[in-house]
Amino acid sequence: MYKENPKIAVFGLGHMGLPTAALFAQRGLQVLGVDINKKNVDLVNSGKSPIMEPGLGDLVQKTVASGNLSATDNGKDAAYDADVMMVIVPTPVDLEKRSDLEAVKTACKTISSSLNKGDLVIIESTVPPGTCENLVIPLLEESGLKVGEDFGLAFTPERALPNNTIYEISHNARVIGGINRESADNAAEIYGKITEGEIIKVKNLMTAEMVKLMENTYRDTNIALANEMAIICESLDIDAIEAIKAANHHPRVNIHIPGPGVGGHCLSIDPYFIVEAAQKRGIEANLIKTSRMINEEMPEHVVHLVREALSEVQKPVKGSKIGILGVAYKANVADARETPAENLIKLLIKEEALVCVHDPFVSPDVIKSFKVKPVSLDQALKCDCVVLVTDHDIYKDITPHMIEKGVLVCTRPVLNPDDFRGEGVIFKGVGRF
Ligand SMILES: NC(=O)c1ccc[n+]([C@@H]2O[C@H](COP(=O)([O-])OP(=O)(O)OC[C@H]3O[C@@H](n4cnc5c(N)ncnc54)[C@H](O)[C@@H]3O)[C@@H](O)[C@H]2O)c1
């Protein structure tokens, strides 16, 4: 069943799929990237990366030039040609916070129509536990072939961090579950070509699906705990950041950092996949749901801090100019998906504040999609209240004299309140006293 150098088709040339495809191509394998976005397909074929990620542009350029990587929107032909099909397509939640697996379904249907005996299908998209068993296998078996006998199936979650994706894909430990031993072994052999990280084979597909969800739910819940502690500490006149840092000296304590909420394509979505799976079995995932609620309500707390800060200079939120620093969901990235900044902006606009945004990474079009004006850093710092939302490195150099109207709300622990208060700036911060 297994070929030494299989031809690979990667379905989904996004933040995770394109680096994965390019890394396999760099190792000398023939890789065909499949995407429904024709513009991205054309960009990749011209040697350019549609994704902003350090090192990715170079990697795409070299692997396309070498002839090892090409892209297409014809998934059917690609699946027919390939021995291994990897599915790395988006898996968002809908408005009811239920998993939207449409892209996985479409990719699997396409693969199914061209599946050959001896092929191996690998799902990398983050999915609710049971998705491979209940959705992927029935779709693939519409081919008339039998999973585990005629074709293999494995699940391996992607766990790389944006801005360090290439390093992490090739160094992080990789968890693999298979429909049987042979599928897991074959998938391990393939990923061994691009990763120096440990390969951990777990008992089955569903365990591997759950591992990814557990990791992100652990982090989301930990951040919710930090956020709740932060709000309580503010009311007790305790600096939560100082307290958390001190608590973390305990050898078995690792409280995360509070902030304006949780964004990105993973942490703010994946816990809902567990909630959904639990509900189907009559279990309420109370801790996980509450953690999500706490994190989703953090923008409201930030508005409360803005209101408090402005009231110290006798200004209402209504009509005040608010300069938001950063809408990316995390430091030094261009990714603003699920960013808590979006809700914060909505809430401020609802209170009739005049909001503008500076973000050196996020494109002006994305900023405009939040119905606000992108401005320069200088312009943002001239506002009645400056709100630091994302801890981009450049904001760490902000000094008290740069806050022209003397009112600052800092949602991340990157500026020292004492430095600002000592210079007469009104400083409010998540968890800061
Ligand atoms: N971005 C991250 O940091 C990250 C980290 C770990 C895991 N993941 C998971 O990886 C998966 C992919 O995420 P991403 O961030 O790369 O998504 P993305 O939105 O950046 O890219 C997905 C790509 O898939 C394409 N696509 C959609 N439907 C398709 C189909 N039927 N056939 C072929 N291509 C299709 C889209 O056009 C897009 O280019 C998701 O399940 C996500 O949860 C993402």
The ligand as an SDF file (V2000), in Angstrom:
LIG
                    3D

 44 48  0  0  0  0  0  0  0  0999 V2000
   -4.5340   29.0880   11.3220 N   0  0  0  0  0  0  0  0  0  0  0  0
   -4.1120   28.4630   12.4060 C   0  0  0  0  0  0  0  0  0  0  0  0
   -3.3780   29.0280   13.2140 O   0  0  0  0  0  0  0  0  0  0  0  0
   -4.4860   27.0100   12.6630 C   0  0  0  0  0  0  0  0  0  0  0  0
   -3.7380   26.2960   13.5870 C   0  0  0  0  0  0  0  0  0  0  0  0
   -4.0540   24.9800   13.8330 C   0  0  0  0  0  0  0  0  0  0  0  0
   -5.1350   24.3880   13.1630 C   0  0  0  0  0  0  0  0  0  0  0  0
   -5.8560   25.0980   12.2700 N   0  0  0  0  0  0  0  0  0  0  0  0
   -6.9640   24.4170   11.5850 C   0  0  0  0  0  0  0  0  0  0  0  0
   -6.5460   24.1470   10.2440 O   0  0  0  0  0  0  0  0  0  0  0  0
   -7.6710   24.2140    9.3620 C   0  0  0  0  0  0  0  0  0  0  0  0
   -7.3650   25.2050    8.2490 C   0  0  0  0  0  0  0  0  0  0  0  0
   -7.1560   26.4620    8.8360 O   0  0  0  0  0  0  0  0  0  0  0  0
   -6.3960   27.6540    8.0730 P   0  0  0  0  0  0  0  0  0  0  0  0
   -6.1010   28.6750    9.0980 O   0  0  0  0  0  0  0  0  0  0  0  0
   -5.2960   27.1220    7.2250 O   0  0  0  0  0  0  0  0  0  0  0  0
   -7.5920   28.1410    7.1260 O   0  0  0  0  0  0  0  0  0  0  0  0
   -7.5170   29.2820    6.0100 P   0  0  0  0  0  0  0  0  0  0  0  0
   -8.8420   29.9330    6.0040 O   0  0  0  0  0  0  0  0  0  0  0  0
   -6.2900   30.0900    6.1600 O   0  0  0  0  0  0  0  0  0  0  0  0
   -7.3260   28.4560    4.6660 O   0  0  0  0  0  0  0  0  0  0  0  0
   -8.2060   27.4930    4.2370 C   0  0  0  0  0  0  0  0  0  0  0  0
   -8.1090   27.3880    2.7190 C   0  0  0  0  0  0  0  0  0  0  0  0
   -8.9600   26.3360    2.3140 O   0  0  0  0  0  0  0  0  0  0  0  0
   -9.6000   26.7110    1.1010 C   0  0  0  0  0  0  0  0  0  0  0  0
  -10.7780   25.8720    0.9280 N   0  0  0  0  0  0  0  0  0  0  0  0
  -12.0260   25.9980    1.4710 C   0  0  0  0  0  0  0  0  0  0  0  0
  -12.8090   24.9850    1.0720 N   0  0  0  0  0  0  0  0  0  0  0  0
  -12.0560   24.1940    0.2630 C   0  0  0  0  0  0  0  0  0  0  0  0
  -12.2990   22.9990   -0.4410 C   0  0  0  0  0  0  0  0  0  0  0  0
  -13.4690   22.3940   -0.3900 N   0  0  0  0  0  0  0  0  0  0  0  0
  -11.3030   22.4800   -1.2010 N   0  0  0  0  0  0  0  0  0  0  0  0
  -10.1110   23.0740   -1.2600 C   0  0  0  0  0  0  0  0  0  0  0  0
   -9.8010   24.2210   -0.5930 N   0  0  0  0  0  0  0  0  0  0  0  0
  -10.7690   24.7600    0.1580 C   0  0  0  0  0  0  0  0  0  0  0  0
   -9.8740   28.1900    1.2790 C   0  0  0  0  0  0  0  0  0  0  0  0
  -10.0790   28.8160    0.0440 O   0  0  0  0  0  0  0  0  0  0  0  0
   -8.5880   28.6360    1.9880 C   0  0  0  0  0  0  0  0  0  0  0  0
   -7.5990   29.0500    1.0710 O   0  0  0  0  0  0  0  0  0  0  0  0
   -8.8740   24.6170   10.2300 C   0  0  0  0  0  0  0  0  0  0  0  0
   -9.5760   23.4860   10.6230 O   0  0  0  0  0  0  0  0  0  0  0  0
   -8.2170   25.2650   11.4440 C   0  0  0  0  0  0  0  0  0  0  0  0
   -9.0210   25.1760   12.5940 O   0  0  0  0  0  0  0  0  0  0  0  0
   -5.5390   26.3900   11.9810 C   0  0  0  0  0  0  0  0  0  0  0  0
  1  2  1  0
  2  3  2  0
  2  4  1  0
  4  5  1  0
  4 44  2  0
  5  6  2  0
  6  7  1  0
  7  8  2  0
  8  9  1  0
  8 44  1  0
  9 10  1  0
  9 42  1  0
 10 11  1  0
 11 12  1  0
 11 40  1  0
 12 13  1  0
 13 14  1  0
 14 15  2  0
 14 16  1  0
 14 17  1  0
 17 18  1  0
 18 19  2  0
 18 20  1  0
 18 21  1  0
 21 22  1  0
 22 23  1  0
 23 24  1  0
 23 38  1  0
 24 25  1  0
 25 26  1  0
 25 36  1  0
 26 27  1  0
 26 35  1  0
 27 28  2  0
 28 29  1  0
 29 30  1  0
 29 35  2  0
 30 31  1  0
 30 32  2  0
 32 33  1  0
 33 34  2  0
 34 35  1  0
 36 37  1  0
 36 38  1  0
 38 39  1  0
 40 41  1  0
 40 42  1  0
 42 43  1  0
M  CHG  2   8   1  16  -1
M  END
$$$$
